[in-house]
Amino acid sequence: MLEVKIKNLDRREWYSDADRDFTCSYHKDELFDGGIGLITFTGIGVPDEVDTDEGRLCIADKGYEWLELAPKDGNFVVTAMFYEERLFQIYIDITKKNEVFENGDALFYDLFLDVVINQKGQAAIIDNSELEEALEQGVISEADFEIAGKNAEHVAYFYNKNRELVEKKLYEYLSMMKFKDVKKIS
């Protein structure tokens, strides 16, 4: 049975075979207000690969960095994936709500629907069937279902209209986060 999962900005619920560093900070500027985290994989048992329209893609391995953004008043969490300072994928979890703390750490309630922006900068909404199944099973309400769909469309539209600005800010945030104190997660 499906359930709304509470996830952590440091993704501690994933990658039990990985060593990683994590740092977070609260940040506010003209584009973003919320928690920003940076996960740096320092070791991983088996590289994580996913199937994409362009073939297999490694998303987590030693040296990979995930920049996490949880807006205080948003219904999404962005994971911008970098390897050797190159942005290669953006994955956006659509959320029921985000709880962002003063130190920038965050919890979020995943609503199953996601937006993936591939290496060519093309946005696609994925996991519609999982969202529909959650509605059918009574895991989410009709209102949650509607909110998820509208937010996914909004996120994809915003990215398509503001691609250069978004990617520029992601690189700025990555640079900013590299100078924060880190904690080890293993």
C-alpha positions, 0 to 999 in steps of 0.5 A: 500500500502506498503512503505519503512519505516524510522525507528529509532534506539530507535524504537519510532515508536513502542510500544506506550503503553511502558515505556522504557529507551534508550541510544546510542553510536557510537562504532568502533572495529574490527567487527563493526563500527556504532551506538549501542543503548540499549532499556530497557523496564521498563513497557509495557501495553501488552507483545508482543508475536510473533509466531515462529516455536517453538511456541509463544515467548515473545519479549518485556515486562518489564525487556526485553532489545533490543540491536540495532546495525546500521552499518555505511556502512551496509545494515542491523540493528541488534536487539539482544533481551535479558531477564535476561542477556540471548540472546534469539533472533536476528532479522535483518532488511535488509535496503536500507541505514542507517544514523548513527549520531556522538552520535550513534543514527541512522535512517534506511530505512527498505527494508521489508526482514528480517533475524531471528536467533532463540533460537537454533541459526538457521538463517532464511530469512523471509518476502520474499513475502512482498519484492516481493509485494513491487517490484510489486507495484513499492515501491522498484526498481529491484536493491533494490530487488537484494540488499535486497536478497544478504544482507539477504543471506550475514547476514545469512551466516556471522552469521552461520560462526561466531556464537560464535564471534557474540554472544560474541560481542553482550554480550560485547556490552550489558555490555558496553551500560548498563553504558551509560546515558539513556533517558526515552521514553514513 
